[in-house]
Amino acid sequence: MKKIFLLAALLFLGLTGFSQNVFNLFGKANAFFDLFAAGKFEEAHGYFSEEGKTKVTAENLKQFWTNVEARLGKVKSIDASGSRAQGEFYAVTVNGEFQYDKQDFVLLFDKTEKLVGMHLPPKAVSYRAPGYADSTLYREKSTYIEWPGHQLAAIVTTPKDGNSFPIVVLVHGSGPNDMDETIGPNKPFKDIAAGLALNGIASVRYVKRTVIYPQEFGKAYTVKEEVLDDALQAIALAKKVEGVDLKQVYVLGHSLGGMLAPRIATLEPDLKGIILAAAPARSLSDLIIEQNKYMVAQTKDTTAAMQKNLADAITEIEKTKITKLGKMKPDSILLGLPASYWVDLNNYNQVETAKKLKQRIFVIQGGYDFQVSETDFNLWKEALGSNSNVSFKLYPDFNHLFAQVEEKGNMLQYQKPSNVEQRTIEDLANWIKEL
């Protein structure tokens, strides 16, 4: 899974321009990040406009910075470097240099020099197509998943020759994701779509709703709105693809998508099967605790201060293990997500749900995956190993993206171009074609 919390840019519309003191804004931008580095998130929160404060809390800022440091290490320097007018707002670019890598930030100020939003601009990276992707042997058609007031771009990939072929719907991991599940220069869903098509298997991939309609996720919601509704729409689209065998419709869920695949299968019982790719068998809360412990171990920082930071983080994560709202409001934020989200997910047991399924199940896992570890694969195998409808495959030297790596590593490995290994593509295709 990618970062569980992303501080989304706040979108505001304006038509008139205004004069802005750039030097003041540069100073405020630098001071804002100085407060971040000092852990003064309440003070940093004071830089936001009143409307901005309703969208972003001090706890959101703390979690955002914790995620940045977990991925990039401690900050070495951070300086405002550029600015541009954006309607009646002013966007200031801040260059950050961290222990492991560099990262830019964009702060959006209003005419009173108050913050209304911030985001991390994507780095300029290039995707490298895998050697097995021969685009002359398959077709790709752009289309949409639509429902009233909404439209999500999608791509249907089909074999160039043949008919009555199986089709696979690709369901993303956590966080905003495009249709290729892009991270750095890597596009695992694009790789899988191409690889399956060359093996006579079609696929549907689509943009996740959180990318296109982030404003809909500023209130109480659950995985129904984030994942399930659109996955079901994508399955409906898959069934309409010309040449598809309606008895051979599959779902491949990656990470959070894999965790939810058994739930999708209960909602769509005529699916032929589901593929759980790096799927958590444990609760999301337990997984985040494991990830935090791993990241701290990676730093090799054994100081009391670091151990206290870890203990404090675990204390905050433990608060997400709620199964009832009680007196808590559904939109109360816990670790960047509403309480309604945690209650819904914590009342869902993916392993027990999978045990009851009649559809085929294929569990695949990378041994060097530091986000969803081999522990989860073993839990799936222990629970479902005796079921005749379930198959398993562990790739000892693969990471979370099913690319081959030399060690378990950290988030930096996702900044290097890699592809879903052909071995995985072949195993998926062979399993789908088994009768």
C-alpha positions as CSV (number, residue, x, y, z in Angstrom):
1,M,0.0,0.0,0.0
2,K,1.1,3.6,-0.6
3,K,1.0,6.4,2.2
4,I,-2.2,6.0,4.2
5,F,-2.5,9.7,4.5
6,L,-1.9,12.3,1.8
7,L,-2.5,16.0,2.6
8,A,-4.6,16.9,-0.4
9,A,-4.5,20.3,-2.0
10,L,-7.5,22.4,-1.1
11,L,-9.2,23.6,-4.2
12,F,-10.6,27.1,-4.3
13,L,-11.9,29.0,-7.3
14,G,-11.1,32.6,-8.1
15,L,-11.3,34.9,-11.1
16,T,-9.5,38.0,-10.1
17,G,-5.8,38.5,-9.7
18,F,-4.0,40.5,-7.0
19,S,-0.7,41.9,-6.1
20,Q,1.3,39.9,-3.7
21,N,4.5,40.6,-1.7
22,V,6.6,37.6,-2.8
23,F,9.3,38.2,-0.2
24,N,6.7,38.0,2.6
25,L,5.3,34.8,1.2
26,F,8.8,33.3,0.8
27,G,9.5,34.1,4.5
28,K,6.2,32.6,5.6
29,A,6.7,29.5,3.5
30,N,10.1,29.0,5.1
31,A,8.8,29.7,8.6
32,F,6.0,27.3,8.1
33,F,8.4,24.4,7.3
34,D,10.7,25.5,10.2
35,L,7.7,24.8,12.5
36,F,7.2,21.4,10.9
37,A,10.9,20.5,11.5
38,A,10.5,21.6,15.1
39,G,7.4,19.5,15.6
40,K,5.3,22.6,16.3
41,F,2.2,21.6,14.3
42,E,-0.3,23.6,16.3
43,E,1.6,26.8,15.4
44,A,2.0,25.7,11.8
45,H,-1.8,25.1,11.7
46,G,-2.2,28.8,12.6
47,Y,-0.8,29.7,9.1
48,F,-4.0,28.5,7.5
49,S,-7.0,30.6,6.7
50,E,-10.2,30.0,8.7
51,E,-11.6,27.9,5.9
52,G,-8.4,26.1,5.5
53,K,-8.4,25.2,9.2
54,T,-11.7,23.4,8.7
55,K,-10.2,21.2,6.0
56,V,-6.8,20.4,7.6
57,T,-6.1,19.8,11.3
58,A,-2.9,20.1,13.3
59,E,-3.0,16.3,13.6
60,N,-3.2,16.0,9.8
61,L,-0.1,18.2,9.5
62,K,1.7,16.0,12.1
63,Q,0.8,12.8,10.2
64,F,1.8,14.4,6.9
65,W,5.2,15.3,8.2
66,T,5.7,11.9,9.9
67,N,5.0,10.2,6.5
68,V,7.4,12.6,4.7
69,E,10.2,11.9,7.2
70,A,9.5,8.1,7.1
71,R,10.0,8.2,3.3
72,L,12.7,10.8,2.9
73,G,14.5,10.9,6.3
74,K,15.2,14.0,8.3
75,V,15.2,17.4,6.6
76,K,18.6,18.9,5.8
77,S,17.5,22.2,4.2
78,I,14.3,23.7,2.9
79,D,13.8,27.0,1.0
80,A,11.2,28.8,-1.0
81,S,12.5,29.0,-4.6
82,G,9.7,30.2,-6.9
83,S,6.2,31.6,-7.1
84,R,3.4,32.1,-9.6
85,A,-0.1,33.6,-9.7
86,Q,-3.0,31.1,-9.7
87,G,-6.2,32.9,-10.1
88,E,-6.6,35.1,-7.0
89,F,-4.2,32.9,-5.1
90,Y,-0.4,32.6,-5.1
91,A,1.5,29.3,-5.4
92,V,4.9,29.2,-3.7
93,T,7.3,26.3,-4.5
94,V,9.5,25.2,-1.7
95,N,12.6,23.0,-2.4
96,G,13.4,20.4,0.3
97,E,16.5,18.4,0.7
98,F,16.2,15.4,3.0
99,Q,18.4,12.6,4.3
100,Y,17.5,10.2,1.5
101,D,16.2,12.3,-1.3
102,K,14.8,15.6,-2.4
103,Q,11.2,16.7,-2.4
104,D,9.4,19.9,-3.6
105,F,6.3,21.3,-1.9
106,V,3.7,23.8,-3.2
107,L,1.9,26.2,-0.8
108,L,-1.1,28.1,-1.9
109,F,-1.7,31.5,-0.2
110,D,-4.7,33.7,-0.4
111,K,-4.7,37.6,-0.7
112,T,-4.4,37.9,3.1
113,E,-1.2,35.8,3.0
114,K,-3.0,32.9,4.7
115,L,-2.5,29.3,3.6
116,V,-5.4,27.6,1.8
117,G,-3.7,24.5,0.7
118,M,-0.5,22.5,0.0
119,H,0.6,19.6,-2.0
120,L,3.6,17.6,-3.2
121,P,4.1,18.0,-7.0
122,P,5.0,14.8,-8.8
123,K,8.6,14.4,-9.9
124,A,9.5,14.3,-13.6
125,V,10.1,10.6,-14.1
126,S,9.8,8.3,-17.1
127,Y,8.1,5.0,-17.4
128,R,10.0,2.1,-19.0
129,A,7.8,-0.5,-20.7
130,P,8.7,-4.1,-19.8
131,G,10.3,-6.3,-22.5
132,Y,7.2,-8.5,-22.7
133,A,4.9,-5.5,-23.7
134,D,4.5,-5.8,-27.5
135,S,1.8,-3.2,-28.2
136,T,1.2,-4.5,-31.7
137,L,-0.4,-7.7,-30.2
138,Y,-3.1,-6.0,-28.1
139,R,-5.6,-3.1,-28.3
140,E,-6.3,-0.4,-25.7
141,K,-9.5,1.5,-25.7
142,S,-10.2,4.6,-23.6
143,T,-13.6,4.8,-21.9
144,Y,-15.2,5.8,-18.7
145,I,-16.9,4.5,-15.6
146,E,-19.9,6.8,-15.2
147,W,-22.7,7.4,-12.7
148,P,-24.7,10.5,-12.0
149,G,-22.4,13.5,-11.6
150,H,-19.2,11.4,-11.8
151,Q,-16.9,10.1,-14.5
152,L,-13.7,8.1,-14.1
153,A,-11.4,7.5,-17.0
154,A,-10.7,3.8,-17.7
155,I,-8.8,1.7,-20.2
156,V,-9.9,-1.6,-21.6
157,T,-7.0,-3.8,-22.8
158,T,-7.9,-6.7,-25.1
159,P,-5.9,-9.3,-27.0
160,K,-5.6,-8.4,-30.7
161,D,-6.7,-11.9,-31.8
162,G,-9.3,-14.3,-30.5
163,N,-12.6,-14.0,-28.6
164,S,-14.3,-15.6,-25.6
165,F,-11.4,-14.4,-23.5
166,P,-11.2,-14.0,-19.7
167,I,-11.1,-10.4,-18.3
168,V,-9.5,-9.1,-15.1
169,V,-10.5,-5.9,-13.3
170,L,-7.6,-4.2,-11.5
171,V,-8.4,-2.7,-8.1
172,H,-5.9,-0.3,-6.5
173,G,-4.1,0.0,-3.2
174,S,-4.7,2.7,-0.6
175,G,-4.4,6.4,-1.3
176,P,-5.2,8.3,-4.5
177,N,-4.1,6.2,-7.5
178,D,-4.3,6.7,-11.3
179,M,-5.3,3.8,-13.6
180,D,-1.8,2.5,-13.8
181,E,-1.2,2.7,-10.0
182,T,1.8,4.9,-10.8
183,I,4.5,5.4,-8.2
184,G,7.6,7.1,-9.3
185,P,8.5,5.8,-12.8
186,N,6.7,2.5,-12.2
187,K,3.2,1.6,-13.5
188,P,2.4,-1.9,-12.2
189,F,-1.2,-2.0,-13.5
190,K,0.0,-0.9,-17.0
191,D,2.5,-3.8,-16.9
192,I,0.0,-6.3,-15.8
193,A,-2.6,-5.2,-18.5
194,A,0.0,-5.6,-21.2
195,G,1.3,-8.9,-20.0
196,L,-2.1,-10.4,-19.6
197,A,-3.2,-9.3,-23.0
198,L,-0.2,-11.0,-24.6
199,N,-1.5,-14.2,-22.9
200,G,-5.0,-13.8,-24.3
201,I,-6.5,-12.2,-21.3
202,A,-8.3,-8.8,-21.2
203,S,-8.3,-6.2,-18.4
204,V,-10.0,-3.1,-17.1
205,R,-8.1,-0.4,-15.2
206,Y,-9.5,2.9,-14.1
207,V,-8.6,6.1,-12.2
208,K,-9.4,5.9,-8.5
209,R,-12.2,8.2,-7.3
210,T,-10.0,9.9,-4.7
211,V,-7.9,11.4,-7.5
212,I,-10.7,13.0,-9.4
213,Y,-13.1,13.9,-6.6
214,P,-10.9,14.6,-3.5
215,Q,-13.5,17.1,-2.2
216,E,-15.9,14.2,-1.6
217,F,-13.5,12.7,1.0
218,G,-13.4,15.6,3.4
219,K,-16.3,14.1,5.5
220,A,-17.3,10.8,6.8
221,Y,-16.8,7.9,4.3
222,T,-15.8,4.2,4.2
223,V,-14.2,1.9,1.7
224,K,-17.6,1.7,0.0
225,E,-17.1,5.1,-1.4
226,E,-13.3,4.8,-1.8
227,V,-13.1,1.4,-3.4
228,L,-16.1,-0.9,-3.6
229,D,-18.6,1.2,-5.6
230,D,-16.2,1.9,-8.4
231,A,-14.9,-1.7,-8.4
232,L,-18.4,-2.9,-9.0
233,Q,-18.9,-0.4,-11.8
234,A,-15.7,-1.6,-13.4
235,I,-16.9,-5.2,-13.2
236,A,-20.1,-4.1,-14.9
237,L,-18.0,-2.4,-17.6
238,A,-15.8,-5.6,-18.0
239,K,-18.9,-7.7,-18.7
240,K,-19.8,-5.4,-21.6
241,V,-16.5,-5.8,-23.4
242,E,-16.9,-7.3,-26.8
243,G,-15.5,-10.9,-26.9
244,V,-15.3,-11.4,-23.2
245,D,-16.3,-14.7,-21.7
246,L,-18.9,-13.8,-19.0
247,K,-18.0,-16.9,-17.1
248,Q,-14.4,-15.8,-16.8
249,V,-14.5,-12.5,-15.0
250,Y,-11.8,-12.0,-12.3
251,V,-10.7,-9.2,-9.9
252,L,-7.1,-8.6,-9.1
253,G,-6.8,-6.5,-5.9
254,H,-3.4,-5.0,-5.0
255,S,-2.6,-4.2,-1.4
256,L,-5.8,-2.6,0.1
257,G,-7.6,-3.8,-3.1
258,G,-6.5,-7.3,-2.3
259,M,-7.7,-6.9,1.3
260,L,-11.1,-5.9,-0.1
261,A,-11.2,-8.4,-2.9
262,P,-13.1,-11.1,-0.8
263,R,-15.7,-8.4,0.0
264,I,-16.0,-7.5,-3.6
265,A,-16.5,-11.2,-4.4
266,T,-19.4,-11.4,-1.9
267,L,-21.0,-8.4,-3.6
268,E,-20.4,-9.9,-7.1
269,P,-20.9,-13.7,-6.6
270,D,-20.7,-14.5,-10.3
271,L,-17.0,-13.6,-10.4
272,K,-14.9,-16.6,-11.5
273,G,-12.2,-15.7,-9.1
274,I,-10.1,-13.2,-7.2
275,I,-6.3,-12.5,-7.0
276,L,-5.0,-11.2,-3.8
277,A,-1.7,-9.4,-4.7
278,A,0.2,-8.3,-1.6
279,A,-3.0,-8.4,0.4
280,P,-3.0,-7.7,4.1
281,A,-4.4,-10.6,6.2
282,R,-4.2,-8.4,9.3
283,S,-5.9,-5.2,10.3
284,L,-4.8,-2.0,8.7
285,S,-3.8,-0.7,12.1
286,D,-1.6,-3.6,12.9
287,L,0.0,-3.2,9.5
288,I,0.8,0.4,10.1
289,I,2.4,-0.4,13.4
290,E,4.6,-3.0,11.7
291,Q,5.6,-0.5,9.0
292,N,6.5,2.2,11.6
293,K,8.7,-0.3,13.5
294,Y,10.4,-1.3,10.3
295,M,11.0,2.3,9.2
296,V,12.5,3.2,12.6
297,A,14.7,0.1,12.5
298,Q,15.9,1.2,9.0
299,T,17.2,4.5,10.4
300,K,19.4,2.6,12.9
301,D,18.6,5.3,15.4
302,T,18.4,3.7,18.8
303,T,18.3,6.9,20.8
304,A,15.7,7.3,23.6
305,A,14.2,10.2,21.6
306,M,13.5,8.0,18.6
307,Q,12.1,5.2,20.7
308,K,9.8,7.7,22.3
309,N,8.7,9.0,18.9
310,L,7.9,5.4,17.9
311,A,6.0,4.7,21.1
312,D,4.0,7.9,20.6
313,A,3.2,7.0,17.0
314,I,2.0,3.5,18.1
315,T,-0.2,5.1,20.8
316,E,-1.8,7.2,18.1
317,I,-2.2,4.2,15.7
318,E,-3.8,2.1,18.5
319,K,-6.6,4.7,18.6
320,T,-7.7,3.6,15.2
321,K,-8.7,0.1,16.4
322,I,-12.3,1.1,17.0
323,T,-15.2,-1.1,16.0
324,K,-18.0,1.3,17.2
325,L,-18.3,5.1,17.0
326,G,-19.8,5.4,20.5
327,K,-19.9,9.2,21.2
328,M,-17.4,9.9,18.4
329,K,-18.6,11.7,15.3
330,P,-18.3,9.7,12.1
331,D,-16.1,12.5,10.5
332,S,-13.7,12.6,13.5
333,I,-10.2,12.2,12.1
334,L,-8.0,9.4,13.3
335,L,-4.6,9.1,11.6
336,G,-5.8,11.1,8.6
337,L,-9.0,9.1,8.0
338,P,-12.5,9.5,9.4
339,A,-13.7,7.3,12.3
340,S,-16.4,5.9,10.0
341,Y,-13.7,4.5,7.8
342,W,-11.9,2.7,10.7
343,V,-15.1,1.3,12.1
344,D,-16.1,-0.1,8.8
345,L,-12.7,-1.7,8.1
346,N,-12.3,-3.0,11.6
347,N,-15.6,-4.8,11.4
348,Y,-14.5,-6.6,8.2
349,N,-12.5,-9.8,8.5
350,Q,-11.0,-10.5,5.1
351,V,-9.6,-13.9,6.0
352,E,-12.9,-15.2,7.4
353,T,-14.8,-13.7,4.4
354,A,-12.4,-15.5,2.0
355,K,-12.9,-18.8,3.8
356,K,-16.6,-18.8,2.8
357,L,-16.0,-18.0,-0.9
358,K,-16.7,-20.6,-3.5
359,Q,-14.8,-18.6,-6.2
360,R,-11.2,-19.4,-7.1
361,I,-8.6,-17.5,-5.1
362,F,-4.9,-16.9,-6.0
363,V,-2.7,-15.4,-3.2
364,I,0.6,-13.9,-4.5
365,Q,3.2,-12.1,-2.3
366,G,6.8,-10.7,-2.6
367,G,9.2,-11.8,0.1
368,Y,11.0,-8.4,0.0
369,D,7.7,-6.4,0.5
370,F,8.2,-4.0,3.4
371,Q,4.7,-2.7,3.2
372,V,2.7,-5.9,3.4
373,S,5.1,-8.6,4.7
374,E,5.4,-12.3,4.3
375,T,3.7,-12.6,7.7
376,D,0.4,-11.8,5.9
377,F,1.1,-14.4,3.2
378,N,1.7,-17.0,5.9
379,L,-1.6,-16.1,7.6
380,W,-3.5,-16.5,4.3
381,K,-1.9,-19.8,3.8
382,E,-2.6,-21.0,7.3
383,A,-6.2,-20.1,7.0
384,L,-6.9,-21.1,3.4
385,G,-4.2,-23.7,2.6
386,S,-6.6,-26.6,2.9
387,N,-9.2,-25.1,0.6
388,S,-9.2,-26.7,-2.9
389,N,-10.2,-23.4,-4.5
390,V,-7.1,-21.5,-3.3
391,S,-3.6,-21.3,-4.7
392,F,-0.5,-19.6,-3.4
393,K,2.7,-18.2,-4.8
394,L,5.6,-16.5,-2.9
395,Y,8.3,-14.7,-4.8
396,P,11.2,-14.4,-2.3
397,D,13.0,-11.6,-4.1
398,F,10.1,-9.4,-5.2
399,N,8.9,-6.2,-3.6
400,H,5.4,-4.7,-3.2
401,L,5.2,-3.9,-6.9
402,F,6.2,-7.5,-7.9
403,A,9.5,-6.2,-9.2
404,Q,12.7,-8.1,-8.5
405,V,14.9,-6.3,-5.9
406,E,18.2,-7.1,-4.1
407,E,16.9,-6.4,-0.6
408,K,13.8,-5.4,1.4
409,G,14.8,-1.7,1.4
410,N,12.5,1.3,1.7
411,M,10.4,3.8,-0.3
412,L,13.4,4.9,-2.3
413,Q,13.3,1.7,-4.4
414,Y,10.0,3.0,-5.9
415,Q,11.9,5.9,-7.5
416,K,13.9,3.5,-9.7
417,P,12.3,2.2,-12.9
418,S,11.2,-1.4,-12.6
419,N,8.5,-3.6,-13.9
420,V,6.2,-6.4,-12.8
421,E,8.3,-9.5,-13.5
422,Q,7.4,-11.7,-16.3
423,R,7.3,-14.7,-13.9
424,T,4.3,-13.1,-12.2
425,I,2.6,-12.4,-15.4
426,E,3.0,-16.0,-16.6
427,D,1.8,-17.4,-13.2
428,L,-1.3,-15.1,-13.3
429,A,-2.1,-16.2,-16.9
430,N,-1.6,-19.9,-16.2
431,W,-3.8,-19.8,-13.1
432,I,-6.5,-17.9,-14.9
433,K,-6.5,-20.4,-17.8
434,E,-6.7,-23.4,-15.5
435,L,-10.1,-25.1,-15.7
